[in-house]
Amino acid sequence: MSYQVTEAEANDRMYRSRQKKEDYALTTKRVAPMFEGLIKLGELCRLTWNKDLVPHIIRYRKRKNEFLNQEDSLLMRGITVFGVNDLHGIRAHCLPAKSVKAIDERIKFLSGRTKSTEKVVDNPVKTWLLKPFKPVTVFEKDIMRQAIIQQGPSALVYFMKIFPHHPVRLIKAVWQSMRTHGDVQEPFPSETYNMIMEQADRLSPTTSGVEDDDAEYSDDDDDDDEDDDNRNRPRMTVKLKDLCLKNRLENESL
């Protein structure tokens, strides 16, 4: 009769044989290769030990959002043409190699507060952004030129609607500049403008919107009550005058 080995016994025998091999591998001594073997290995793998083939990697961390001087000049030109808000236009026409986020970060970096030792204190972008009013872009000037040619003096009302961030004095200066260069032939409607400005000046002597107590409300007389009334009187700023001029021109156009 033949003895049949069960599955459990077969697994036990395989486990014992595997355990003996592992124990033998652990007990055997590891012998280092002879010196002649190392020389032969070097001759067979000579290219592996060639120092000229080892790559010489220089660690260099590139600065984030780095702009050249020429790129800053292109950025300033794009801001002059498209303004600060149209970053996609600046990227498409002036800096196609830069992303919109990189352009935005560069504008914020140049216009931010920096130490006096850094070179970004005086730059055209910061000077442009720190002006008392927002300059007129090339696109806005082109819109003004076409509107003046088509509508004439009544275009001033539309300028005050579509350009609320520009004061009327700036629009007047741009209008007169375009007429001087021959871009438009229609003169600025100064009669209506001056009439509204005179009416506004009668209401308040302040025309610039800046308080100047020493010049306007100097106490020359002994009557303190009149001086107190003048100080408490509401003053008309430039925005209020522009609103008066806008309403007057709209009534005349109707």
PAVEX-59907 format. One record per residue (C-alpha): residue number from 1; residue in one letter; x, y, z. Coordinates in Angstrom, 3 decimals. Layout:
N
<atom nr="NUM" rest="a" X="X" Y="Y" Z="Z"/>
...
***
This chain:
254
<atom nr="1" rest="m" X="0.000" Y="0.000" Z="0.000"/>
<atom nr="2" rest="s" X="1.216" Y="3.439" Z="-0.866"/>
<atom nr="3" rest="y" X="0.993" Y="6.264" Z="1.612"/>
<atom nr="4" rest="q" X="-0.755" Y="9.365" Z="0.345"/>
<atom nr="5" rest="v" X="0.533" Y="12.727" Z="1.658"/>
<atom nr="6" rest="t" X="-2.109" Y="15.129" Z="2.753"/>
<atom nr="7" rest="e" X="-2.110" Y="18.785" Z="1.756"/>
<atom nr="8" rest="a" X="-1.231" Y="19.924" Z="5.274"/>
<atom nr="9" rest="e" X="1.792" Y="17.650" Z="5.384"/>
<atom nr="10" rest="a" X="2.956" Y="18.835" Z="1.978"/>
<atom nr="11" rest="n" X="2.765" Y="22.474" Z="3.078"/>
<atom nr="12" rest="d" X="4.653" Y="21.628" Z="6.249"/>
<atom nr="13" rest="r" X="7.465" Y="19.950" Z="4.302"/>
<atom nr="14" rest="m" X="7.751" Y="22.912" Z="1.930"/>
<atom nr="15" rest="y" X="7.924" Y="25.304" Z="4.853"/>
<atom nr="16" rest="r" X="10.679" Y="23.259" Z="6.546"/>
<atom nr="17" rest="s" X="12.787" Y="23.085" Z="3.387"/>
<atom nr="18" rest="r" X="12.439" Y="26.818" Z="2.858"/>
<atom nr="19" rest="q" X="13.401" Y="27.475" Z="6.461"/>
<atom nr="20" rest="k" X="16.547" Y="25.331" Z="6.121"/>
<atom nr="21" rest="k" X="17.644" Y="27.281" Z="3.032"/>
<atom nr="22" rest="e" X="17.191" Y="30.588" Z="4.830"/>
<atom nr="23" rest="d" X="19.121" Y="29.380" Z="7.849"/>
<atom nr="24" rest="y" X="21.944" Y="28.167" Z="5.588"/>
<atom nr="25" rest="a" X="22.030" Y="31.509" Z="3.791"/>
<atom nr="26" rest="l" X="22.281" Y="33.345" Z="7.083"/>
<atom nr="27" rest="t" X="25.055" Y="31.151" Z="8.457"/>
<atom nr="28" rest="t" X="27.263" Y="31.231" Z="5.334"/>
<atom nr="29" rest="k" X="30.130" Y="33.707" Z="5.345"/>
<atom nr="30" rest="r" X="30.224" Y="36.514" Z="2.783"/>
<atom nr="31" rest="v" X="33.672" Y="36.596" Z="1.211"/>
<atom nr="32" rest="a" X="34.905" Y="39.815" Z="-0.407"/>
<atom nr="33" rest="p" X="36.188" Y="39.537" Z="-3.993"/>
<atom nr="34" rest="m" X="39.928" Y="39.362" Z="-4.523"/>
<atom nr="35" rest="f" X="41.935" Y="42.369" Z="-5.684"/>
<atom nr="36" rest="e" X="42.492" Y="40.778" Z="-9.099"/>
<atom nr="37" rest="g" X="38.745" Y="40.506" Z="-9.503"/>
<atom nr="38" rest="l" X="38.343" Y="44.191" Z="-8.893"/>
<atom nr="39" rest="i" X="40.944" Y="45.021" Z="-11.531"/>
<atom nr="40" rest="k" X="39.227" Y="42.767" Z="-14.037"/>
<atom nr="41" rest="l" X="35.884" Y="44.323" Z="-13.211"/>
<atom nr="42" rest="g" X="37.346" Y="47.769" Z="-13.826"/>
<atom nr="43" rest="e" X="38.680" Y="46.698" Z="-17.229"/>
<atom nr="44" rest="l" X="35.326" Y="45.254" Z="-18.263"/>
<atom nr="45" rest="c" X="33.377" Y="48.303" Z="-17.105"/>
<atom nr="46" rest="r" X="35.931" Y="50.979" Z="-17.912"/>
<atom nr="47" rest="l" X="33.366" Y="53.469" Z="-19.254"/>
<atom nr="48" rest="t" X="31.416" Y="53.238" Z="-16.040"/>
<atom nr="49" rest="w" X="34.303" Y="54.664" Z="-14.027"/>
<atom nr="50" rest="n" X="35.118" Y="57.490" Z="-16.433"/>
<atom nr="51" rest="k" X="34.845" Y="60.762" Z="-14.516"/>
<atom nr="52" rest="d" X="34.227" Y="62.765" Z="-17.670"/>
<atom nr="53" rest="l" X="30.919" Y="60.978" Z="-18.170"/>
<atom nr="54" rest="v" X="29.633" Y="61.901" Z="-14.720"/>
<atom nr="55" rest="p" X="27.120" Y="64.780" Z="-15.182"/>
<atom nr="56" rest="h" X="28.049" Y="68.000" Z="-13.447"/>
<atom nr="57" rest="i" X="24.721" Y="69.355" Z="-12.185"/>
<atom nr="58" rest="i" X="24.702" Y="72.927" Z="-10.943"/>
<atom nr="59" rest="r" X="21.978" Y="73.671" Z="-8.455"/>
<atom nr="60" rest="y" X="20.267" Y="76.912" Z="-9.416"/>
<atom nr="61" rest="r" X="16.955" Y="78.141" Z="-8.105"/>
<atom nr="62" rest="k" X="15.350" Y="80.499" Z="-10.559"/>
<atom nr="63" rest="r" X="13.677" Y="83.536" Z="-9.085"/>
<atom nr="64" rest="k" X="9.924" Y="83.523" Z="-9.228"/>
<atom nr="65" rest="n" X="8.362" Y="85.852" Z="-11.787"/>
<atom nr="66" rest="e" X="11.624" Y="87.298" Z="-13.101"/>
<atom nr="67" rest="f" X="11.295" Y="90.140" Z="-15.621"/>
<atom nr="68" rest="l" X="14.000" Y="91.721" Z="-17.741"/>
<atom nr="69" rest="n" X="14.333" Y="95.467" Z="-18.250"/>
<atom nr="70" rest="q" X="13.010" Y="95.110" Z="-21.791"/>
<atom nr="71" rest="e" X="9.994" Y="93.195" Z="-20.488"/>
<atom nr="72" rest="d" X="9.308" Y="95.937" Z="-17.949"/>
<atom nr="73" rest="s" X="9.364" Y="98.458" Z="-20.794"/>
<atom nr="74" rest="l" X="6.872" Y="96.352" Z="-22.740"/>
<atom nr="75" rest="l" X="4.747" Y="96.051" Z="-19.610"/>
<atom nr="76" rest="m" X="4.698" Y="99.833" Z="-19.218"/>
<atom nr="77" rest="r" X="3.711" Y="100.242" Z="-22.849"/>
<atom nr="78" rest="g" X="0.897" Y="97.725" Z="-22.415"/>
<atom nr="79" rest="i" X="-0.384" Y="99.540" Z="-19.329"/>
<atom nr="80" rest="t" X="-0.365" Y="102.827" Z="-21.230"/>
<atom nr="81" rest="v" X="-2.370" Y="101.325" Z="-24.091"/>
<atom nr="82" rest="f" X="-4.708" Y="98.886" Z="-22.340"/>
<atom nr="83" rest="g" X="-4.739" Y="100.067" Z="-18.724"/>
<atom nr="84" rest="v" X="-4.152" Y="98.019" Z="-15.587"/>
<atom nr="85" rest="n" X="-7.405" Y="96.043" Z="-15.749"/>
<atom nr="86" rest="d" X="-6.935" Y="94.550" Z="-19.242"/>
<atom nr="87" rest="l" X="-4.204" Y="92.044" Z="-18.389"/>
<atom nr="88" rest="h" X="-5.220" Y="89.711" Z="-21.214"/>
<atom nr="89" rest="g" X="-4.665" Y="92.498" Z="-23.748"/>
<atom nr="90" rest="i" X="-1.226" Y="93.238" Z="-22.294"/>
<atom nr="91" rest="r" X="-0.291" Y="89.560" Z="-22.518"/>
<atom nr="92" rest="a" X="-1.626" Y="89.121" Z="-26.061"/>
<atom nr="93" rest="h" X="0.081" Y="92.174" Z="-27.579"/>
<atom nr="94" rest="c" X="3.128" Y="92.868" Z="-25.402"/>
<atom nr="95" rest="l" X="4.162" Y="89.856" Z="-23.279"/>
<atom nr="96" rest="p" X="2.956" Y="86.602" Z="-24.871"/>
<atom nr="97" rest="a" X="5.636" Y="84.582" Z="-23.053"/>
<atom nr="98" rest="k" X="4.300" Y="85.580" Z="-19.626"/>
<atom nr="99" rest="s" X="1.135" Y="84.375" Z="-17.968"/>
<atom nr="100" rest="v" X="-1.636" Y="86.679" Z="-16.799"/>
<atom nr="101" rest="k" X="-0.853" Y="85.788" Z="-13.190"/>
<atom nr="102" rest="a" X="2.826" Y="86.652" Z="-13.667"/>
<atom nr="103" rest="i" X="1.931" Y="90.034" Z="-15.187"/>
<atom nr="104" rest="d" X="-0.459" Y="90.778" Z="-12.341"/>
<atom nr="105" rest="e" X="2.152" Y="89.856" Z="-9.724"/>
<atom nr="106" rest="r" X="4.767" Y="91.998" Z="-11.481"/>
<atom nr="107" rest="i" X="2.470" Y="95.035" Z="-11.496"/>
<atom nr="108" rest="k" X="1.719" Y="94.546" Z="-7.795"/>
<atom nr="109" rest="f" X="5.429" Y="94.149" Z="-7.042"/>
<atom nr="110" rest="l" X="6.407" Y="97.319" Z="-8.908"/>
<atom nr="111" rest="s" X="3.581" Y="99.366" Z="-7.421"/>
<atom nr="112" rest="g" X="4.019" Y="98.092" Z="-3.856"/>
<atom nr="113" rest="r" X="5.909" Y="99.655" Z="-1.020"/>
<atom nr="114" rest="t" X="9.578" Y="98.721" Z="-1.003"/>
<atom nr="115" rest="k" X="12.682" Y="99.624" Z="0.919"/>
<atom nr="116" rest="s" X="14.746" Y="102.599" Z="-0.131"/>
<atom nr="117" rest="t" X="17.699" Y="100.347" Z="-0.940"/>
<atom nr="118" rest="e" X="15.858" Y="98.478" Z="-3.685"/>
<atom nr="119" rest="k" X="15.761" Y="99.611" Z="-7.297"/>
<atom nr="120" rest="v" X="11.991" Y="99.311" Z="-7.710"/>
<atom nr="121" rest="v" X="11.291" Y="102.472" Z="-5.729"/>
<atom nr="122" rest="d" X="11.406" Y="104.688" Z="-8.822"/>
<atom nr="123" rest="n" X="9.925" Y="102.968" Z="-11.853"/>
<atom nr="124" rest="p" X="7.515" Y="104.170" Z="-14.544"/>
<atom nr="125" rest="v" X="4.794" Y="101.703" Z="-13.534"/>
<atom nr="126" rest="k" X="4.661" Y="102.990" Z="-9.966"/>
<atom nr="127" rest="t" X="4.812" Y="106.607" Z="-11.151"/>
<atom nr="128" rest="w" X="1.935" Y="105.947" Z="-13.541"/>
<atom nr="129" rest="l" X="-0.203" Y="104.326" Z="-10.845"/>
<atom nr="130" rest="l" X="0.489" Y="107.019" Z="-8.230"/>
<atom nr="131" rest="k" X="-0.818" Y="109.876" Z="-10.358"/>
<atom nr="132" rest="p" X="-3.663" Y="111.905" Z="-8.803"/>
<atom nr="133" rest="f" X="-6.034" Y="110.683" Z="-11.518"/>
<atom nr="134" rest="k" X="-6.192" Y="107.689" Z="-13.789"/>
<atom nr="135" rest="p" X="-4.540" Y="108.582" Z="-17.118"/>
<atom nr="136" rest="v" X="-6.429" Y="108.170" Z="-20.376"/>
<atom nr="137" rest="t" X="-5.402" Y="105.072" Z="-22.315"/>
<atom nr="138" rest="v" X="-4.909" Y="104.906" Z="-26.076"/>
<atom nr="139" rest="f" X="-8.168" Y="102.996" Z="-26.558"/>
<atom nr="140" rest="e" X="-10.127" Y="105.571" Z="-24.557"/>
<atom nr="141" rest="k" X="-8.576" Y="108.378" Z="-26.551"/>
<atom nr="142" rest="d" X="-9.563" Y="106.647" Z="-29.795"/>
<atom nr="143" rest="i" X="-13.142" Y="106.291" Z="-28.524"/>
<atom nr="144" rest="m" X="-13.198" Y="109.979" Z="-27.642"/>
<atom nr="145" rest="r" X="-11.875" Y="110.962" Z="-31.064"/>
<atom nr="146" rest="q" X="-14.514" Y="108.945" Z="-32.918"/>
<atom nr="147" rest="a" X="-17.309" Y="110.229" Z="-30.665"/>
<atom nr="148" rest="i" X="-16.270" Y="113.861" Z="-31.163"/>
<atom nr="149" rest="i" X="-16.204" Y="113.416" Z="-34.944"/>
<atom nr="150" rest="q" X="-19.655" Y="111.816" Z="-35.026"/>
<atom nr="151" rest="q" X="-21.541" Y="113.712" Z="-32.302"/>
<atom nr="152" rest="g" X="-19.722" Y="116.982" Z="-31.847"/>
<atom nr="153" rest="p" X="-20.036" Y="118.944" Z="-28.568"/>
<atom nr="154" rest="s" X="-22.769" Y="116.636" Z="-27.249"/>
<atom nr="155" rest="a" X="-20.144" Y="113.878" Z="-26.921"/>
<atom nr="156" rest="l" X="-19.143" Y="115.377" Z="-23.575"/>
<atom nr="157" rest="v" X="-22.288" Y="113.927" Z="-21.986"/>
<atom nr="158" rest="y" X="-21.419" Y="110.435" Z="-23.197"/>
<atom nr="159" rest="f" X="-17.841" Y="110.802" Z="-21.985"/>
<atom nr="160" rest="m" X="-19.091" Y="111.520" Z="-18.482"/>
<atom nr="161" rest="k" X="-21.247" Y="108.382" Z="-18.620"/>
<atom nr="162" rest="i" X="-18.738" Y="105.895" Z="-20.034"/>
<atom nr="163" rest="f" X="-15.693" Y="107.426" Z="-18.290"/>
<atom nr="164" rest="p" X="-16.912" Y="108.106" Z="-14.736"/>
<atom nr="165" rest="h" X="-13.388" Y="107.592" Z="-13.382"/>
<atom nr="166" rest="h" X="-12.043" Y="110.543" Z="-15.423"/>
<atom nr="167" rest="p" X="-12.736" Y="114.101" Z="-14.220"/>
<atom nr="168" rest="v" X="-14.136" Y="116.618" Z="-16.699"/>
<atom nr="169" rest="r" X="-10.949" Y="118.662" Z="-16.551"/>
<atom nr="170" rest="l" X="-8.971" Y="115.677" Z="-17.806"/>
<atom nr="171" rest="i" X="-11.465" Y="115.095" Z="-20.630"/>
<atom nr="172" rest="k" X="-11.170" Y="118.768" Z="-21.528"/>
<atom nr="173" rest="a" X="-7.373" Y="118.553" Z="-21.622"/>
<atom nr="174" rest="v" X="-7.465" Y="115.470" Z="-23.865"/>
<atom nr="175" rest="w" X="-10.050" Y="117.102" Z="-26.148"/>
<atom nr="176" rest="q" X="-7.944" Y="120.251" Z="-26.553"/>
<atom nr="177" rest="s" X="-4.805" Y="118.178" Z="-27.107"/>
<atom nr="178" rest="m" X="-6.457" Y="116.197" Z="-29.917"/>
<atom nr="179" rest="r" X="-7.707" Y="119.430" Z="-31.504"/>
<atom nr="180" rest="t" X="-4.206" Y="120.905" Z="-31.316"/>
<atom nr="181" rest="h" X="-2.726" Y="117.875" Z="-33.101"/>
<atom nr="182" rest="g" X="-5.459" Y="117.952" Z="-35.744"/>
<atom nr="183" rest="d" X="-7.202" Y="114.728" Z="-34.739"/>
<atom nr="184" rest="v" X="-10.553" Y="116.517" Z="-34.285"/>
<atom nr="185" rest="q" X="-11.879" Y="119.809" Z="-35.621"/>
<atom nr="186" rest="e" X="-14.685" Y="120.406" Z="-33.119"/>
<atom nr="187" rest="p" X="-13.674" Y="122.720" Z="-30.237"/>
<atom nr="188" rest="f" X="-14.418" Y="121.858" Z="-26.654"/>
<atom nr="189" rest="p" X="-17.824" Y="123.249" Z="-25.460"/>
<atom nr="190" rest="s" X="-16.148" Y="125.628" Z="-23.049"/>
<atom nr="191" rest="e" X="-19.051" Y="128.108" Z="-22.830"/>
<atom nr="192" rest="t" X="-21.394" Y="125.618" Z="-21.201"/>
<atom nr="193" rest="y" X="-18.546" Y="124.192" Z="-19.150"/>
<atom nr="194" rest="n" X="-17.465" Y="127.590" Z="-17.835"/>
<atom nr="195" rest="m" X="-21.060" Y="128.578" Z="-17.098"/>
<atom nr="196" rest="i" X="-21.561" Y="125.543" Z="-14.900"/>
<atom nr="197" rest="m" X="-18.212" Y="126.103" Z="-13.218"/>
<atom nr="198" rest="e" X="-19.128" Y="129.727" Z="-12.431"/>
<atom nr="199" rest="q" X="-22.434" Y="128.654" Z="-10.930"/>
<atom nr="200" rest="a" X="-20.630" Y="126.090" Z="-8.818"/>
<atom nr="201" rest="d" X="-18.078" Y="128.674" Z="-7.688"/>
<atom nr="202" rest="r" X="-20.873" Y="130.942" Z="-6.494"/>
<atom nr="203" rest="l" X="-22.129" Y="128.178" Z="-4.236"/>
<atom nr="204" rest="s" X="-18.711" Y="127.515" Z="-2.742"/>
<atom nr="205" rest="p" X="-15.273" Y="129.095" Z="-3.207"/>
<atom nr="206" rest="t" X="-13.644" Y="125.658" Z="-3.115"/>
<atom nr="207" rest="t" X="-13.021" Y="124.437" Z="-6.668"/>
<atom nr="208" rest="s" X="-10.416" Y="121.770" Z="-6.137"/>
<atom nr="209" rest="g" X="-12.114" Y="119.733" Z="-3.445"/>
<atom nr="210" rest="v" X="-9.079" Y="120.195" Z="-1.156"/>
<atom nr="211" rest="e" X="-9.572" Y="121.944" Z="2.142"/>
<atom nr="212" rest="d" X="-7.444" Y="125.028" Z="2.679"/>
<atom nr="213" rest="d" X="-8.562" Y="126.719" Z="5.861"/>
<atom nr="214" rest="d" X="-5.667" Y="129.176" Z="5.982"/>
<atom nr="215" rest="a" X="-6.333" Y="130.606" Z="2.509"/>
<atom nr="216" rest="e" X="-10.113" Y="130.542" Z="2.334"/>
<atom nr="217" rest="y" X="-11.310" Y="130.971" Z="5.879"/>
<atom nr="218" rest="s" X="-8.710" Y="133.197" Z="7.460"/>
<atom nr="219" rest="d" X="-10.140" Y="135.158" Z="10.364"/>
<atom nr="220" rest="d" X="-9.500" Y="138.727" Z="9.226"/>
<atom nr="221" rest="d" X="-12.466" Y="140.304" Z="11.030"/>
<atom nr="222" rest="d" X="-13.615" Y="140.181" Z="14.579"/>
<atom nr="223" rest="d" X="-16.909" Y="138.544" Z="13.606"/>
<atom nr="224" rest="d" X="-16.455" Y="134.925" Z="14.592"/>
<atom nr="225" rest="d" X="-20.029" Y="133.961" Z="13.759"/>
<atom nr="226" rest="e" X="-19.591" Y="134.503" Z="10.015"/>
<atom nr="227" rest="d" X="-16.389" Y="132.478" Z="9.993"/>
<atom nr="228" rest="d" X="-18.127" Y="129.636" Z="11.799"/>
<atom nr="229" rest="d" X="-20.942" Y="129.720" Z="9.245"/>
<atom nr="230" rest="n" X="-18.446" Y="129.526" Z="6.405"/>
<atom nr="231" rest="r" X="-16.722" Y="126.548" Z="7.993"/>
<atom nr="232" rest="n" X="-19.996" Y="124.710" Z="8.508"/>
<atom nr="233" rest="r" X="-21.220" Y="125.450" Z="4.978"/>
<atom nr="234" rest="p" X="-21.096" Y="122.391" Z="2.663"/>
<atom nr="235" rest="r" X="-18.379" Y="122.613" Z="0.041"/>
<atom nr="236" rest="m" X="-18.754" Y="121.599" Z="-3.569"/>
<atom nr="237" rest="t" X="-16.110" Y="119.192" Z="-4.784"/>
<atom nr="238" rest="v" X="-15.023" Y="118.405" Z="-8.312"/>
<atom nr="239" rest="k" X="-17.326" Y="115.379" Z="-8.515"/>
<atom nr="240" rest="l" X="-20.341" Y="117.493" Z="-7.545"/>
<atom nr="241" rest="k" X="-19.455" Y="120.057" Z="-10.192"/>
<atom nr="242" rest="d" X="-19.135" Y="117.328" Z="-12.784"/>
<atom nr="243" rest="l" X="-22.576" Y="116.091" Z="-11.794"/>
<atom nr="244" rest="c" X="-24.030" Y="119.593" Z="-12.228"/>
<atom nr="245" rest="l" X="-22.403" Y="119.905" Z="-15.623"/>
<atom nr="246" rest="k" X="-23.717" Y="116.496" Z="-16.636"/>
<atom nr="247" rest="n" X="-27.298" Y="117.368" Z="-15.686"/>
<atom nr="248" rest="r" X="-27.100" Y="120.706" Z="-17.479"/>
<atom nr="249" rest="l" X="-25.819" Y="119.142" Z="-20.702"/>
<atom nr="250" rest="e" X="-28.446" Y="116.396" Z="-20.591"/>
<atom nr="251" rest="n" X="-31.211" Y="118.974" Z="-20.254"/>
<atom nr="252" rest="e" X="-29.844" Y="120.958" Z="-23.187"/>
<atom nr="253" rest="s" X="-29.589" Y="117.836" Z="-25.362"/>
<atom nr="254" rest="l" X="-33.258" Y="117.044" Z="-24.667"/>
***
